[in-house]
């Protein structure tokens, strides 16, 4: 879920009239000098070096950063972890519902860029020796030092406030044939001082043609006692799956009753339903909490006229790698009260 949400999370563009003054008009400042001032403004090299790892949360996603440049994302609420992503200098690996893959292209470059930025405690320390100073850029009355670099398929633009030298904006630019122009901006909110270091409390992300979102940092922790292999393991916990002839056993990942429908996230993936032999529009019997319900099976999103009010069906989750069961009638609100994560669930062909 985390990487899909990045399409929304990592989005942005700023439609502001700007003026760029060339570097020579700023007293011949260099990228190295601005970087040193940025590190000092965030707390100083000695203070930052005392941090070995830290973590924070956005919603149901926890971000763990090793200050040597590795980032690990864990999606879910304990005991359920549906997705883990690990980004380092060499590669970006993902495990979602026990389906592992290595990310490429802009996705890979984006995670690696964020790993370097965030693991540097929101300074540019991990971009040392790679930055180019492009001059002073004016946004109305505000002036920012503009530094640029490249990470994989992305061009990065960093805007540092000329008064306090803290990072206020980062722009990610790229192009992929499959999706065209890619441009994402983060605007950092107020910084807070914690143990002598300055950390942003939030940032705003938006994309051309899309609404932006504000993400607030919560549960910030430093130097947690993580085991040695923490930043290399891709383990998830979505329960167990047992594949039978024309049937599947598994566990509930999450359930909720909303808009007069009961939604149940299962731990079944395309591989599971394929090996069980389910075909589009099969009739299945759902067994859950001592209740049996007849439902329809779809291997892709069905036409709207087939899933109106009262429909009961199983369908791929557009936001993730798993399958979702939807029970339309309001009578299933009472059933929802009996459901909890990791509760056993089974479907079989009728």
MIVOKOL-992200 format. One record per atom (N, C-alpha, C, O): x, y, z; residue in one letter. Coordinates in steps of 0.05 Angstrom, whole numbers, plus 5000, padded with zeros to 4 digits. Layout:
N
XYZA...
end
This chain:
350
501649765000X500050005000X501750255000X501150454987X503950235015X505650475017X506450574990X506250814986X507550404971X508550504946X506350624929X506850814914X503950504929X501750614913X500850894924X500351074909X500850914951X500051164962X502151384957X501551614959X504551304949X506551504943X505751654918X506551884915X504051534901X503051684878X501551934887X501652144873X500251914910X498852144921X500652294940X500752544941X502052134957X503752244978X505952414966X506452634976X507252314945X509452454934X508552604909X509052514886X507152824913X506052964890X506353264893X505953364915X507053404871X507053694875X508153864853X509753784837X507154114854X508154314835X507454584846X505254614858X509154794843X508555054854X508455254831X510355304817X506055364828X505555554806X506055834816X504155994818X508555904821X509256164832X511156294812X512856174800X510856564810X512656714793X515356734807X515456834830X517456654795X520056644808X522156784791X521956824767X524256874805X526557004793X529056864803X529356834827X530856784786X533356664794X535556854790X536056944767X537056914811X539457084809X541856894807X542056704822X543756954789X546056774785X547856764810X547856944826X549356534813X550956494837X552956724842X553456794865X554056844821X556157044825X555057294839X556657454850X552357334839X551257564853X550957524882X550057704897X551657284892X551357224921X554057194935X554357034953X555957354927X558557354940X560057094935X561557004952X559656984912X561056734904X560756514924X562656364929X558356484935X557756254953X558055994937X557455984913X558955784951X559255524938X557255334950X556155374971X556755114935X554954904945X556054794972X554554734990X558754764974X559954654998X559354835022X558754735044X559555095018X559055285040X556155275049X555555285073X554355265030X551555255037X550854995051X549254995070X552054775042X551554515056X552554525085X551154435102X554854645089X555854665117X554054835134X553554765157X552955045123X551155215138X548455065144X547355105165X547654905124X545154745128X545454545150X543654515167X547754405152X548254215173X548354355200X547254255220X549654585201X549954735226X547154835235X546554825259X545554925216X542855025223X541054805235X539354865252X541454555226X539754335235X540754225262X539454045273X543054325272X543954225298X546954195300X548054175321X548254175277X551154145276X551953865273X550553675280X554353825261X555353555254X555653375279X554953145278X556653495301X556953335325X554353225336X554152995344X552353405337X549653325347X548353115329X547252915338X548553165303X547252975284X548652705285X547352495281X551252695289X552752445290X551952265313X552552025313X550652385333X549852225357X547352055351X546751865366X546052105329X543651955321X544551725302X545751775282X543951485310X544551245293X542151155277X542451055255X539751195288X537251135274X535051295286X535151385309X532851325271X530451455281X528051365265X528351245243X525751415276X523251325262X521051525267X521151685286X519051525249X516651685252X514451555237X514851365222X511951655241X509651535228X508051745213X507951975219X506751635191X504651775177X502351575176X502551375161X500151625189X497851445188X498751165197X499551125220X498350965179X499050695186X501850605176X502550375177X503350795166X506050735156X508150845175X508151075183X510050665183X512350745200X514850755183X515450565168X516350965184X518851005170X521150985189X521351125209X523050795183X525450765199X527850855182X528050765159X529551015194X531851115179X534451045195X534651105218X536250925181X538950895191X540551125180X540451185156X542051265197X543351505188X545751455170X547151645163X546151205163X548151145142X546851125115X548151045095X544251195113X543051225086X541051015079X540351005055X540050855098X538050645091X535350725103X535150825125X533250675088X530550725096X528850465095X529050315075X527250415115X525450185116X522650285123X522250425142X520650205106X517850275111X516350025119X516649815107X514750055139X512949835148X510049935147X509450135161X508349805132X505549875129X503849695145X503949445142X502149805163X500249645178X500149715207X501649885216X498449585221X498149615250X498749345263X497549145256X500649345282X501249095295X498748955306X496949085316X498548685302X500648505293X500748475263X502448325253X499048615248X498948595219X500948785206X500949025211X502748675189X504548835172X504148735144X505048505138X502948895127X502348805100X504548855080X504748715059X506249055085X508249135065X510749235079X510649375099X513049165067X515649275076X517149355051X517349205032X518349595052X520149695031X522749775043X522849915064X524949685031X527649765041X529149895017X529449774996X530050135022X531550285002X534350345012X534750455034X536450264996X539150345003X540450454977X539050504958X543050494978X544450614955X544350444930X544450544908X544150184933X544349994911X541649924898X541349914874X539549884915X537049784905X534749854924X535149944946X532349804914X529849834930X528249574928X527449504906X527849444950X526449194951X523749224965X523449384983X521749074956X519049084967X517948814972X518248634955X516548774994X515048535000X512248625008X511848765028X510348544992X507548614997X505848364997X505648234976X504748285020X503148035022X504847795013X503847624999X507447805021X509247585015X509947564985X510947354976X509347774970X510147784942X512447984940X512048224944X514847884934X517248054934X517948144906X517448004886X519148374905X520048494879X522148704884X522448804906X523648764863X525648984864X524649204847X524049164823X524349444858X523249674843X525349794825X527749774830X524349904803X526150024783X525150304775X523050394784X526650434757X525750684745X525350914766X526850934785X523351074761X522851304778X522151224806X522851354825X520650994809X519950904836X522450854852X522750944875X524350714840X526850654854X528350914861X529250954883X528551104842X529951354846X528651514868X530051644884X525951514869X524551674890X525151564918X525751724936X524951304921X525451194948X528451234956X528951294979X530251204937X533051254944X533551544950X535151604968X532251724937X532552014943X531552074971X532852214986X529251964978X528052015004X529851885026X530152005047X530851655020X532651515040X535051695046X535751725070X536251815026X538551985031X537852245045X539252335062X535552365038X534652615050X533852565079X534752715097X532052375084X531052335111X533152215129X533252295153X534852035120X536851925137X538952135145X540352095165X539052345131X540752575138X539352765156X540252995159X537152685169X535652845187X534753105173X534853325185X533753075148X532653295132X534753505126X534053735120X537253425126X539453595115X540453475089X539553255081X542253605076X543353515051X546053375055X547653345036X546553275079X549153155085X549852915068X552252875062X547852755060X548452525043X548552585013X548852404997X548452845007X548852924979X551453084976X551953214955X553153064996X555753204996X557353134971X557652894964X558553334958X560153294935X558653254909X559853214888X555953264910X554353214886X552453454880X550953444861X552653664897X550753884894X551954114876X554354164877X550254234861X550954464845X549254704854X546854684855X550554934859X549155174867X548255324843X549755394825X545555374842X544355504819X543555794824X542355924806X544255904847X543656184853X541456214873X540556024886X540556464877X538456534896X535856554881X535656684860X533856424891X531256424877X529156564895X528956504918X527756744883X525756904897X522956794893X522156754870X521456754915X518656684914X517156914929X516856904953X516357124914X515257354927X517457484944X519657524934X516857544969X518857664987X520957474997X522957555008X520457214995X522357015006X524456934986X523956924962X526856894996X529156814979X530256554989X530556505013X530856374970X531956114976X534456054959X534556124936X536455924972X538655824957X537755574942X536555394954X538355554916X537555334900X539955154894X541955244882X539854904903X541954704898X540654474883X538354404888X542154354864X541054144848X542953904848X545353924852X541753664842X543353424838X541553224823X539253284817X542652984818X541152784805X541552514820X543752444828X539252374823X539252104835X537851914815X535451934812X539351744803X538051554784X536651704761X537851854746X534051654759X532351774738X531152044746X529552154731X531952144769X530652394778X532652624780X534952584789X531752864773X533153104778X531953224803X529553254805X533653304823X532653404848X533453704851X535653784844X531553864861X532054144866X531454184896X529354124906X533454294910X533154354939X533054664943X534754804932X531154754958X530855034964X531255084994X529754985010X533355225001X534055285029X533555575035X534455745020X532155625057X531555905065X534156055068X535955965082X534356285055X536856445056X537356565084X539556655090X535256565101X535556685128X536556475148X538456515162X535156235149X535956035169X537355795157X538355625172X537555775130X538955565116X537755295120X539155095116X535255275129X533855015131X532454955105X531655125090X532154695100X530854605075X527854675077X526554595096X526854815057X524054885057X522454755034X519954735035X523854665014X522454544991X524354364976X526754414973X523254144966X524753964948X522953884925X520653824929X524053894901X522553824877X523953594863X526353584859X522353394856X523253154842X522253164813X519753174809X524053154794X523153164766X524352934750X526652854753X522652824733X523552604716X521652554693X519652694690X522252344678X520552264655X520751964651X522951854651X518451844647X518351564640X516351524617X514151644618X517051374597X515251334574X512451244582X510451324570X512351074603X509750964611X507851174624X505451144623X509051374636X507351574651X507951854643X506552044653X509951904626X510452174617X512052334637X513652224652X511552594638X512952784656X512152724685X509852684692X514152724702X513752674731X514952914746X517352974743X513353044762X514253274778X512853274804X510353304805X514353254825X513253224852X514753424871X517153454870X513153564887X514353764906X513553704934X511353614940X515353744953X514853744981X515454024992X517654134988X513554135006X513954395020X513954335050X511954255061X516254385063X516454315091X515254535109X515554775104X513854435129X512554615149X514454705170X516954675167X513454825192X515154925213X516954715224X516254485227X519454795231X521354615244X520954635274X520354845285X521454405288X521454405317X524254315327X525654165313X524954415350X527554345361X527254115380X525754135399X528753895376X528653655393X531553575399X533053515381X532153585425X534853515433X537053655418X539153545411X536553915413X538454075399X538554055369X540154175356X536653895357X536453865328X533853975319X531853975333X533854075294X531354195283X530253995262X531653925243X527753915267X526353725250X523653845240X522253965257X522953815215X520353915206X518053765219X518153525223X515953905226X513553785238X511653675218X509953505224X511953755193X510053665172X511153755145X513153905143X509853655123X510353765097X507953725080X506253545084X507753885059X505553885041X506453785014X508453875003X504953595003X505653474977X503353514958X501053484965X504053584933X501953614913X503153574885X505553564882X501453534866X502253474839X500553644819X498253704824X501853714796X500353864776X497753704769X497853474762X495553844771X492953714764X491853544786X489853404781X493053544810X492053374832X491953534857X493453724861X490253454876X490053584901X492353494919X493253264918X493353684935X495553614952X494653514979X492253524986X496553424995X495953315022X498153405041X500453435034X497353445066X499253515087X499753265104X497953125112X502253205109X503152975125X504553075149X506553215148X503652985172X504753075198X506452855210X505552625212X508752935220X510552745233X509452685261X508852865276X509252425268X508352345294X510152115304X511551985288X510052065330X511651855343X514551855335X515651645328X515752085336X518552105329X520351985351X520052055374X522051795343X523751655363X526651645352X527051605328X528551675371X531351665364X532751435377X532151355399X534651315362X536451105373X534950885386X535450815409X533050765372X531550535382X533450295382X535250275366X532950105401X534649865402X533949655381X532849445388X534449715356X533849545334X535949325331X538349375335X535149075324X537048865322X538748905296X538049055279X540948755295X542948795274X541848765246X542648915228X540048575242X539048525215X536448675208X535248625187X535648875225X533149005220X532949135193X530849115180X535049275184X534849425159X535449255134X535849355112X535448985138X535748815114X533348615111X533048495090X531748585132X529548395132X527048515119X526248745125X525748355102X523248435088X520848295100X518748275086X520948185124X518748025135X516148185137X516148415146X513948055129X511348165134X509747965151X510647735154X507548055162X505747875177X502947915169X501648105178X501947735151X499147755142X497647495148X495647435135X498647345167X497347085173X498346875154X500346905140X496846645153X497646425137X495546365116X493146425119X496346255093X494546185072X494845885066X497145775065X492645745064X492645465056X490945435031X488545505031X492145325010X490745294984X489845004982X491344814984X487144974978X485944704975X484844684947X484844874932X483744454940X482444424914X479844584914X477944524929X479744784897X477444954894X476645104920X474345154925X478645154937X478145294963X480645434973X482845354966X480245634989X482445785002X481845825031X479545895039X483845785048X483745855076X485646085081X487746095068X485046265099X486846485105X485946625130X484646515147X486746885131X486147055154X485247325145X486047425124X483647455162X482847725158X485247915164X486647875184X485748095146X487848295151X486648545164X487748665182X484248625154X482948865164X480048845156X479348725135X478248955172X475448965165X474249235175X475149345195X472149325161X470849575168X468149585156X467649475134X466249715170X463549745159X463250045152X463350215170X462850105127X462550385119X460750405094X460750225077X459250615094X457350665072X455550415067X454950335045X454550305089X452650085089X453849835075X452349675064X456449805077X457749565066X459949465085X461249625098X460249205086X462349085102X464749025083X464348875064X467049135089X469449095072X471448925088X472048995111X472348705076X474148525089X476648495072X476448385050X478948575083X481448535069X482448245076X482748185100X482948085056X483947815060X486947815056X488148015047X488247585062X491047555056X491547395031X493747275028X489547375013X489847234988X490747414965X489847644963X492447314948X493547464925X492747324899X491347114900X493547434877X492947314850X493947024849X492646844838X496346984860X497546714859X495746514874X495346294865X494746604897X493046424913X490546344898X489846114896X489046544888X486546484875X486946324849X485246164841X489246374835X489846224811X490345934817X489345754803X491845874838X492445604846X489945454857X489845214856X488045604868X485545484878X483645424855X481745284858X484245534831X482545484807X480045654805X478245584790X480045884818X477646064816X477646194789X479746284779X475246214777X474946354751X472846574755X471246574773X473046774737X471247004738X468346914738X467546744723X466847044756X463946994760X463346724772X461046634772X465346584783X464746344799X463046424823X463246644834X461346244832X459846274857X461446144879X462145914877X461946294900X463546194922X461846204948X459946354951X462646034967X461446034993X463546145013X465646025016X462946365025X464646485045X463946385073X461646385081X466046285087X465646195115X467246375133X469646395131X465746505151X467046705168X465446735194X463046775192X466746725216X465446765243X462846605245X460846695254X463046345237X460846155239X458446235222X456146165227X458946395201X456946475182X457746395154X460146405147X455846305137X456346245109X454846435091X452446475095X456246545071X454946735053X455746665025X458146615019X453846665007X454446624978X455346884966X454047094969X457646884953X458747124940X459647064912X460046834904X459947274896X460947244868X463947304868X464947454885X465347174850X468247214848X468847364822X467847284801X470547574823X471447724799X474447734800X475647794821X475747684778X478647714777X479547984767X481948034764X477648164762X478248444756X475748604764X473748494772X475948874763X473749034771X471348994753X471549034729X469048904764X466648854748X465149104740X465549314752X463449084720X461749314712X460049414736X459249244753X459549664737X458049774760X455249654763X454249624785X454049574741X451249464743X451249194756X449049104764X453549064760X453648804773X454248834803X454048634818X455049074812X455849104840X454349324853X455449484868X451749344848X450049544860X449449484889X450649304901X447649634901X446849584929X446049294934X444449184919X447149174955X446448904962X448248694949X447948454956X450048774932X451948584920X453848464940X454648604959X454548214936X456448074954X458547944936X457847774920X461048024938X463047934919X465847954930X466448084950X467747814916X470547824922X471947934897X471447844875X473848114901X474948264878X477848354885X478448384909X479648394865X482348494872X482148774885X480548934877X483848814904X484049074918X485749264900X488149214896X484549474890X485949664873X488249804887X490049904874X488149814914X490149954929X492449774939X494249874952X492249514932X494249334944X494449084927X493349064906X495948884937X496448634923X494348424930X494448204919X492648474949X490848264960X488048284948X487448454931X486248104957X483448104949X481748204971X482248174995X479548334963X477648464981X474948324978X474048274956X473648275001X470948175001X469048395009X469548535030X466948434994X465048655000X462248535003X461248394984X460948575025X458248485031X456448725033X456648885052X454648765013X453149005011X450949055031X450649275041X449248855036X446848905053X447649015081X449648935092X445949185092X446449305118X446349095140X447449135162X445148865135X444948655155X447648555165X447848425186X449748605149X452448515157X453848695176X456248655182X452548905185X453749085205X454248935231X456348975243X452448765239X452848605263X455148415260X456648365279X455448295236X457648115232X460348265235X462248145245X460348515226X462848665228X463948685256X466348715261X462048685276X462848715304X464348465314X465648475335X464048245300X465347995308X468147955296X469647775303X468748125277X471248085261X473648235273X473348455285X475948115271X478448235281X480748135264X480547925251X483048275264X485348185249X486247905256X486247825279X486947745235X487947475237X485747275243X486347035248X483147355243X480947165246X480946975222X481247075199X480646715226X480546525203X478246585184X476046675192X478746545158X476746585137X477246375115X479446295110X475046295102X475246095081X473246145059X470946235065X473946085035X472046095012X472445834996X474645724994X470245744986X470245494969X468345534946X466445684948X468845384924X466945394902X464345274910X464245074925X462145384901X459445284907X459045014893X456944894896X
end
